[in-house]
Amino acid sequence: MPSRQIYLLSPKCLSPETIAVAFAKTSRVPDSFRDIAAELSDESSSKFHEKWVVGYGHSSVAEHAVLHLALENISRLAIECIESNRLASYTEKSTRYQKWGKTDFVIPPELEGHPLREEYIQAIQDLFKTYEDSLMPVRRLIEQQDPRRPNEDDEAWDRRLRSRYVDATRFLLPGAALANVGMTANARVLENAVRKMLSHPLAEVREIGEQVRDVSQGEAPTLVKYADKVPYLVETSQALENYEPEAAETQPSGDWCRLIDYDQDGEDKVLAAGLYRFSEMTFSQALEKVRSLSLDERQELADSMLGKLGPHDIPLRELEYCHYTFDLVMDQGAYAEFKRHRMMSQTPQKLTCRLGYAIPRLITEAGFSLAYQAAMDAAAETYEKLANWNPQVAAYVAPNGFNRRVLAQFNLREAYHFCQLRAASNAHFSIRRVAQQVAGEIRSVHPLLSKYMKIYAETREQIDKDHFSAVS
Ligand SMILES: Cc1cc2nc3c(=O)[nH]c(=O)nc-3n(C[C@H](O)[C@H](O)[C@H](O)COP(=O)(O)OP(=O)(O)OC[C@H]3O[C@@H](n4cnc5c(N)ncnc54)[C@H](O)[C@@H]3O)c2cc1C
């Protein structure tokens, strides 16, 4: 019997496209990966991809070519498109641990020569000035609560306090604020990402798409070079935007987290899937069996599936057979974190200044709420002027504190992950309130299977009281 071999095809020695071909060839060639790779050159790999991936559409081969892209000085608005790819990985400059300087914003190409350009720049500069002015007063408040430790230098003390005061001041940062993001993706994902970017309504995103395609060709010359604008995406977006909205339903205050749909049979399905996995029953038989159980027996079965979950364990995949759909409104800062949950299906509406804004309590306690509200109201005014001309570009001036509406569908397994991670005590209070409320809604409809979620012990009401002077 040939001995087991496990080894790396290292990107230190082979290009991403060559690694992809070495793996692809195992489908037809009996040789070892090592031997296959030894026969390949960049040129022969490129020819292989032209024939199989580009020509015959065997696209999964491109998944073995992985690239790492460093994107710098991109607006946080543009980053939304970049980070919209489920199968890619990202790390972005954090609004919780870093501060923004006065000139760290984008001026969108659409405004070149436009009469509103100066007003746009002024509005963004005003927001950045208010952001900067807010840092010290809020910091002083935190200093009183958390004094310097013996032998702690200025920098160490600031590092310790920063996330707390910056958490409150970040509400002022607009969509135009620049950030850096590292992205790891395979060439198949990247090709689709470039297509989306080239089809995007914002010029900044289209320009980034072209740059991403160009730099990717340095590492994977064949696999992304044909990525182009997708007329389907462009025309479909335009067609849907042309639908006249019905008179907008005003969302009753406090109704910002609506569970609009869920699997009525969800708990039964998850329990039945658990039985199915470890038996030889059909799914109908498993479902019938679950439905015949007494309350105690159901409890026991739920305990067997979830009772032994440790704090870092991922629950069984069978939890994916139960789904929830939420219509949510949260501040843009929270949305920026929410959107990172790639396993969800999410449909955000455009970022606007039309759904109201939150006021963090620390801003009020620092005596800064008048300046804060003046900056938010002024941004909203400029937003409306810009939106009359181009609502996509107008979103650049919308600060993080404004609310954003998003539709999200996810399964119970993702609900466990999202709620546990984002309700944790170290999460930002804006996303904590979303996670707590979502967990509460799920508990109310599926108490049996949600009770094993390990949620940090605080309530949404407490978060609102402790951290906000005003919130949706
Ligand atoms: C304390 C804290 C600090 C953070 N700081 C930053 C920061 O500074 N900058 C920043 O950009 N982000 C930051 N994040 C966001 C974080 O990096 C995640 O992007 C975000 O929490 C989404 O979570 P996720 O990737 O686990 O979940 P989801 O995308 O919801 O995925 C759910 C689960 O699926 C699995 N999964 C999904 N995709 C992959 C994959 N590609 N490979 C392997 N497994 C996968 C994992 O098990 C994951 O937990 C921070 C998060 C926390 C909790």
The ligand as an ORCA input file, in Angstrom:
! r2SCAN-3c Opt
* xyz 0 1
  C     -13.377     41.728     19.424
  C     -13.455     41.897     17.938
  C     -12.625     42.806     17.297
  C     -12.684     42.956     15.913
  N     -11.851     43.844     15.313
  C     -11.862     43.959     13.967
  C     -10.967     44.859     13.302
  O     -10.214     45.601     13.909
  N     -11.011     44.909     11.961
  C     -11.865     44.119     11.246
  O     -11.851     44.184     10.028
  N     -12.727     43.274     11.841
  C     -12.747     43.176     13.169
  N     -13.621     42.309     13.769
  C     -14.594     41.588     12.930
  C     -14.173     40.130     12.718
  O     -12.910     40.071     12.140
  C     -15.175     39.397     11.830
  O     -15.053     39.790     10.495
  C     -16.590     39.602     12.204
  O     -16.759     39.451     13.581
  C     -17.482     38.581     11.488
  O     -17.340     37.359     12.167
  P     -16.955     35.976     11.532
  O     -15.973     36.173     10.453
  O     -16.575     35.062     12.638
  O     -18.387     35.516     11.094
  P     -19.253     35.165      9.824
  O     -18.788     35.800      8.588
  O     -20.606     35.454     10.316
  O     -19.035     33.620      9.700
  C     -19.615     32.684     10.604
  C     -18.640     31.575     10.845
  O     -18.384     30.898      9.632
  C     -17.015     30.501      9.585
  N     -16.365     31.200      8.488
  C     -16.914     32.162      7.711
  N     -16.064     32.496      6.749
  C     -14.955     31.782      6.930
  C     -13.717     31.698      6.246
  N     -13.459     32.409      5.167
  N     -12.804     30.843      6.716
  C     -13.051     30.087      7.803
  N     -14.213     30.113      8.491
  C     -15.131     30.941      8.041
  C     -16.422     30.856     10.924
  O     -16.586     29.769     11.788
  C     -17.282     32.004     11.354
  O     -17.260     32.208     12.735
  C     -13.596     42.183     15.151
  C     -14.452     41.284     15.803
  C     -14.386     41.136     17.168
  C     -15.323     40.168     17.825
*
